Amino acid sequence: MNTDLIRDALRTVRYPGFSRDIVSFGLVKDIQIEGTLLRVRLEIQTRDAEVPQQIFKNCHEVLDQLPGFTSVKVEIDVKDPSAQATPAQAGASSIPGVKKIIAVASGKGGVGKSTVSSNLAIALAATGAKVGLCDCDLYGPSIAMMFGCQEKPMANEKDEIIPIETHGLKIMSMGLLLEDRSPVIVRGPLATRYTQQFLRQVEWGDLDYLILDLPPGTGDIQLTIVQTVALHGAVIVTTPQEVALIDARKAASMFAKVNVPILGLIENMSWFECDAGKRYYLFGQDGGVREAERLRVPLLAQIPIQVPISQGGDAGRPVALLDPQSSPASAAFHQAARLLLS
């Protein structure tokens, strides 16, 4: 018996109310074998007292049956998700009126990060939260198009930019300031200045969440944000493909170096399901699941490849606006939002 076999056994324990297991959610933080004593440490963020009780019971039902152990101890560290995270970034400061700032990042382009940012913001707003979405990708801004916005932002008497309001969100993007075919040609220092203006000189007002759609990679804009803004945490977006996972690890490593917690990982383009119900794993299978386990963070969602996702992005109506009961993609984004809130 070894830790890998014990982790496999714990994969049979489901998180109450979900079909996913506690390992894929990143709840298992430590497994220790001391002779015939087995210790398992879990970390859960919840306000529901019944959740850790049920998980404790289910873990013992599985682990008590394993051979070779005379004693099994399951320790659960329950944290209050409503407690404000203490910013660990030296020199970083909060944005007035904004309770939590969450960065959505990826190590490479083309993994659907802006699609995830848009739909995650919509799903968070559907819970009743006040949400803003800032497109920090200056060179390839796409948020304006994904929300069908053509209105130009105005300024208030304080010379602050007034964000555009749509679908219950406040959004800001370089795409709102440019003509359709105008490129952004700026070097690092100017890109840094623009980024800071989008964060500091926009009238965001009172928000529960401000979602930052970061550009791909780990360049000037990303470093500016993590060094100057007190992030509550980051969500990493990847596809199951190994070449995407390699870059996702780089993004996760960057946040780790500046003490920004990884709130979870979202695997996009997980599979394509044909009319007959058969799934085709076009970019590999469960790469994001394994990466989330390696990073010991929750896998927030697996997003399937579906036509309504691209159609909604082109039409300015993100797929998360659809009824989750009728749209698997919408359901996946709303699940990710619930996990961020839990």
C-alpha positions as CSV (number, residue, x, y, z in Angstrom):
1,M,0.0,0.0,0.0
2,N,1.4,3.4,-1.0
3,T,0.1,7.0,-1.3
4,D,-0.9,6.6,-4.9
5,L,-3.2,3.7,-4.1
6,I,-4.7,5.6,-1.2
7,R,-5.2,8.6,-3.5
8,D,-7.0,6.3,-6.0
9,A,-9.2,5.1,-3.2
10,L,-10.1,8.6,-2.2
11,R,-11.2,9.3,-5.8
12,T,-14.3,7.3,-5.0
13,V,-15.4,9.9,-2.4
14,R,-17.6,12.5,-4.0
15,Y,-18.0,16.0,-2.9
16,P,-21.6,16.4,-1.6
17,G,-23.9,17.7,-4.3
18,F,-21.4,17.2,-7.1
19,S,-20.4,14.2,-9.3
20,R,-16.7,15.0,-8.9
21,D,-14.5,13.5,-6.3
22,I,-12.5,15.2,-3.5
23,V,-9.2,14.5,-5.2
24,S,-10.0,16.3,-8.4
25,F,-11.3,19.2,-6.3
26,G,-7.9,19.5,-4.8
27,L,-9.1,18.9,-1.2
28,V,-6.5,16.2,-0.4
29,K,-3.5,18.1,0.9
30,D,-1.4,15.3,2.6
31,I,-1.2,11.5,2.9
32,Q,1.2,10.0,5.5
33,I,1.8,6.3,6.2
34,E,3.4,5.7,9.6
35,G,3.7,1.9,9.9
36,T,0.1,0.7,10.4
37,L,-1.2,4.3,10.9
38,L,-2.7,6.2,8.0
39,R,-3.1,10.0,8.2
40,V,-5.0,11.9,5.6
41,R,-5.3,15.7,5.7
42,L,-8.0,17.5,3.8
43,E,-8.7,21.3,3.4
44,I,-12.2,22.5,2.7
45,Q,-13.6,25.9,2.2
46,T,-17.3,25.9,3.1
47,R,-19.9,27.5,5.4
48,D,-22.1,24.3,5.4
49,A,-21.2,22.2,8.5
50,E,-22.7,19.1,6.9
51,V,-20.2,19.0,4.0
52,P,-17.1,18.2,6.1
53,Q,-19.1,15.8,8.2
54,Q,-20.3,13.9,5.2
55,I,-16.8,13.8,3.6
56,F,-15.3,12.7,6.9
57,K,-17.8,9.8,7.1
58,N,-17.3,8.8,3.4
59,C,-13.5,8.9,3.7
60,H,-13.6,6.5,6.7
61,E,-15.9,4.1,4.8
62,V,-13.3,3.8,2.1
63,L,-10.1,4.0,4.0
64,D,-11.1,1.7,6.9
65,Q,-11.4,-1.1,4.4
66,L,-7.8,-0.8,3.2
67,P,-5.5,-3.7,4.2
68,G,-2.5,-3.1,6.4
69,F,-3.7,-0.3,8.6
70,T,-4.8,-0.7,12.3
71,S,-5.7,3.0,12.6
72,V,-7.0,5.6,10.1
73,K,-7.1,9.3,11.0
74,V,-8.8,11.8,8.7
75,E,-8.1,15.4,9.6
76,I,-10.2,18.1,7.9
77,D,-9.2,21.8,8.1
78,V,-12.4,23.8,7.4
79,K,-11.8,27.4,6.3
80,D,-14.4,30.1,6.0
81,P,-14.6,31.2,2.4
82,S,-16.0,34.6,3.4
83,A,-12.8,35.6,5.2
84,Q,-10.9,38.1,3.1
85,A,-7.6,36.7,2.0
86,T,-4.6,38.7,3.2
87,P,-2.7,40.0,0.2
88,A,0.8,38.4,0.2
89,Q,2.2,40.5,-2.6
90,A,4.7,43.0,-1.4
91,G,3.7,46.5,-2.5
92,A,0.3,45.5,-3.9
93,S,-2.8,47.4,-2.9
94,S,-6.5,46.9,-3.4
95,I,-8.9,48.8,-5.7
96,P,-11.3,51.0,-3.8
97,G,-14.8,49.4,-3.7
98,V,-13.7,46.0,-5.0
99,K,-13.9,43.2,-2.6
100,K,-12.1,40.4,-4.5
101,I,-9.9,40.6,-7.6
102,I,-9.5,37.3,-9.5
103,A,-7.1,36.9,-12.4
104,V,-7.9,34.5,-15.2
105,A,-4.6,33.4,-16.8
106,S,-3.0,30.9,-19.2
107,G,0.5,30.2,-20.2
108,K,-0.3,30.3,-23.9
109,G,-2.8,31.7,-26.3
110,G,-5.6,29.9,-28.0
111,V,-6.9,28.0,-25.0
112,G,-10.1,30.0,-24.7
113,K,-9.1,32.2,-21.8
114,S,-11.2,35.2,-22.8
115,T,-14.2,32.8,-23.4
116,V,-13.7,31.5,-19.9
117,S,-13.3,35.0,-18.4
118,S,-16.5,36.2,-20.0
119,N,-18.7,33.2,-19.1
120,L,-17.3,33.0,-15.6
121,A,-18.1,36.6,-15.0
122,I,-21.7,36.0,-16.3
123,A,-22.1,33.0,-14.1
124,L,-20.8,34.9,-11.0
125,A,-23.2,37.7,-11.7
126,A,-26.1,35.2,-11.9
127,T,-25.5,34.4,-8.3
128,G,-26.4,38.0,-7.4
129,A,-22.9,39.2,-7.0
130,K,-21.8,42.6,-8.4
131,V,-19.2,41.7,-11.0
132,G,-16.8,43.7,-13.3
133,L,-14.7,42.3,-16.1
134,C,-11.4,44.0,-17.2
135,D,-9.8,43.0,-20.5
136,C,-6.1,43.3,-19.7
137,D,-5.1,41.9,-23.1
138,L,-4.1,45.1,-24.8
139,Y,-2.7,43.5,-28.0
140,G,-5.6,41.1,-28.7
141,P,-8.7,42.5,-26.9
142,S,-11.8,40.4,-27.5
143,I,-14.1,41.1,-24.6
144,A,-15.9,43.9,-26.4
145,M,-16.8,41.7,-29.3
146,M,-17.8,38.8,-27.0
147,F,-20.4,41.1,-25.4
148,G,-21.4,42.8,-28.6
149,C,-20.4,46.2,-27.3
150,Q,-19.7,49.1,-29.7
151,E,-20.4,52.0,-27.3
152,K,-17.4,54.1,-26.5
153,P,-16.7,54.7,-22.8
154,M,-17.2,58.2,-21.4
155,A,-15.4,60.0,-18.5
156,N,-16.8,61.4,-15.3
157,E,-15.9,64.7,-13.6
158,K,-12.9,63.0,-11.9
159,D,-11.5,62.1,-15.3
160,E,-12.2,58.4,-14.6
161,I,-13.4,56.1,-17.4
162,I,-16.9,54.9,-16.9
163,P,-17.1,51.2,-17.8
164,I,-19.8,49.9,-20.1
165,E,-22.6,48.0,-18.4
166,T,-24.0,44.9,-20.2
167,H,-25.6,41.6,-19.1
168,G,-25.4,42.8,-15.5
169,L,-21.6,43.3,-15.7
170,K,-19.3,46.3,-15.8
171,I,-16.7,45.8,-18.5
172,M,-13.6,47.6,-19.8
173,S,-11.5,46.7,-22.7
174,M,-9.0,48.3,-25.1
175,G,-11.4,47.0,-27.8
176,L,-14.0,49.6,-26.7
177,L,-11.5,52.4,-27.4
178,L,-10.2,51.4,-30.8
179,E,-11.7,51.1,-34.3
180,D,-12.2,47.5,-35.4
181,R,-8.9,47.2,-37.4
182,S,-6.7,49.5,-35.3
183,P,-3.7,47.6,-33.9
184,V,-2.2,48.4,-30.5
185,I,1.5,49.1,-31.0
186,V,3.0,49.9,-27.7
187,R,6.2,48.8,-25.9
188,G,6.4,47.5,-22.3
189,P,6.4,50.7,-20.3
190,L,3.4,52.1,-22.2
191,A,1.6,48.8,-21.9
192,T,2.2,48.9,-18.2
193,R,0.7,52.4,-18.0
194,Y,-2.4,51.4,-19.9
195,T,-2.9,48.4,-17.6
196,Q,-2.7,50.5,-14.5
197,Q,-5.1,53.0,-16.0
198,F,-7.7,50.3,-16.7
199,L,-7.4,49.2,-13.0
200,R,-7.0,52.5,-11.2
201,Q,-8.6,55.1,-13.4
202,V,-11.9,53.3,-14.2
203,E,-15.0,54.0,-12.1
204,W,-15.6,50.4,-11.0
205,G,-17.8,51.4,-8.1
206,D,-18.7,48.7,-5.5
207,L,-18.0,45.2,-6.8
208,D,-17.9,41.8,-5.2
209,Y,-15.6,40.5,-7.9
210,L,-13.4,42.1,-10.5
211,I,-12.3,39.5,-13.1
212,L,-9.1,40.3,-14.9
213,D,-8.7,38.6,-18.3
214,L,-4.9,38.5,-18.6
215,P,-3.0,38.2,-21.9
216,P,-1.3,34.8,-22.4
217,G,2.2,34.3,-21.1
218,T,4.1,35.8,-18.2
219,G,5.2,39.1,-19.6
220,D,5.1,42.8,-18.6
221,I,1.4,43.1,-18.2
222,Q,1.1,40.1,-15.9
223,L,4.0,41.1,-13.7
224,T,2.6,44.7,-13.4
225,I,-0.7,43.3,-12.2
226,V,0.6,40.8,-9.7
227,Q,3.0,43.4,-8.3
228,T,0.6,46.3,-8.0
229,V,-2.8,44.8,-7.4
230,A,-3.8,42.7,-4.4
231,L,-5.2,39.6,-6.1
232,H,-7.5,37.3,-4.2
233,G,-6.3,34.5,-6.4
234,A,-5.9,33.2,-9.9
235,V,-7.7,30.8,-12.2
236,I,-5.6,28.9,-14.7
237,V,-7.1,28.0,-18.1
238,T,-5.7,25.1,-20.2
239,T,-6.7,22.5,-22.7
240,P,-6.0,18.8,-22.1
241,Q,-3.1,18.9,-24.5
242,E,0.3,18.5,-23.0
243,V,1.8,21.5,-24.9
244,A,-0.9,23.7,-23.2
245,L,-0.3,22.1,-19.8
246,I,3.4,22.9,-20.0
247,D,2.6,26.6,-20.3
248,A,-0.1,26.4,-17.7
249,R,2.5,25.2,-15.2
250,K,4.6,28.3,-16.1
251,A,1.7,30.6,-15.3
252,A,1.0,28.7,-12.0
253,S,4.7,29.0,-11.1
254,M,4.6,32.8,-11.7
255,F,1.7,33.2,-9.3
256,A,3.4,31.0,-6.7
257,K,6.5,33.1,-6.8
258,V,4.5,36.2,-5.9
259,N,2.4,34.4,-3.3
260,V,-0.9,34.6,-5.3
261,P,-3.0,31.5,-4.5
262,I,-4.3,29.4,-7.4
263,L,-8.1,29.2,-6.8
264,G,-8.5,26.4,-9.4
265,L,-7.9,25.2,-12.9
266,I,-10.4,25.1,-15.8
267,E,-9.9,22.6,-18.6
268,N,-11.3,24.0,-21.8
269,M,-12.1,22.1,-25.0
270,S,-12.3,18.9,-23.0
271,W,-14.2,16.8,-25.6
272,F,-16.6,16.9,-28.5
273,E,-19.8,14.9,-28.1
274,C,-21.5,13.9,-31.3
275,D,-25.3,13.5,-31.8
276,A,-25.0,9.8,-30.9
277,G,-23.6,10.7,-27.5
278,K,-20.1,9.4,-28.1
279,R,-17.3,11.7,-26.8
280,Y,-14.2,12.4,-28.9
281,Y,-11.2,13.7,-27.0
282,L,-9.6,15.9,-29.7
283,F,-6.9,17.4,-27.5
284,G,-6.3,14.4,-25.2
285,Q,-8.2,13.2,-22.2
286,D,-8.2,14.5,-18.6
287,G,-4.9,16.4,-18.9
288,G,-6.4,19.2,-16.8
289,V,-7.6,16.7,-14.2
290,R,-4.1,15.4,-13.7
291,E,-2.6,18.8,-13.7
292,A,-5.0,20.0,-11.0
293,E,-4.1,17.0,-8.9
294,R,-0.4,17.8,-9.4
295,L,-0.9,21.4,-8.4
296,R,-3.2,20.3,-5.6
297,V,-5.9,22.8,-6.6
298,P,-9.5,22.3,-7.5
299,L,-10.5,21.4,-11.0
300,L,-13.3,24.0,-11.3
301,A,-14.8,22.7,-14.6
302,Q,-14.3,20.8,-17.8
303,I,-15.7,22.7,-20.7
304,P,-16.8,20.7,-23.7
305,I,-16.4,21.8,-27.3
306,Q,-19.9,23.0,-28.4
307,V,-21.1,25.2,-31.3
308,P,-23.1,27.6,-29.0
309,I,-19.9,28.6,-27.3
310,S,-18.4,30.1,-30.4
311,Q,-21.7,31.3,-31.8
312,G,-22.4,33.1,-28.5
313,G,-19.0,34.7,-28.5
314,D,-19.4,36.0,-32.0
315,A,-23.0,37.2,-31.4
316,G,-22.2,39.0,-28.2
317,R,-24.2,36.6,-26.0
318,P,-21.9,34.4,-23.9
319,V,-23.1,30.8,-23.6
320,A,-23.4,31.1,-19.8
321,L,-26.5,33.2,-20.5
322,L,-28.3,30.0,-21.6
323,D,-30.3,27.9,-19.2
324,P,-27.7,25.5,-17.6
325,Q,-30.4,22.7,-17.7
326,S,-30.3,22.8,-21.5
327,S,-26.7,23.7,-22.1
328,P,-23.8,21.5,-20.8
329,A,-21.3,24.3,-21.5
330,S,-23.4,26.8,-19.5
331,A,-23.8,24.3,-16.7
332,A,-20.0,23.9,-16.5
333,F,-19.4,27.6,-16.2
334,H,-22.1,28.0,-13.5
335,Q,-20.5,25.0,-11.7
336,A,-17.1,26.8,-11.7
337,A,-18.7,30.0,-10.3
338,R,-20.4,28.0,-7.5
339,L,-17.0,26.4,-6.6
340,L,-15.3,29.8,-6.5
341,L,-18.1,31.1,-4.1
342,S,-18.1,27.9,-1.9
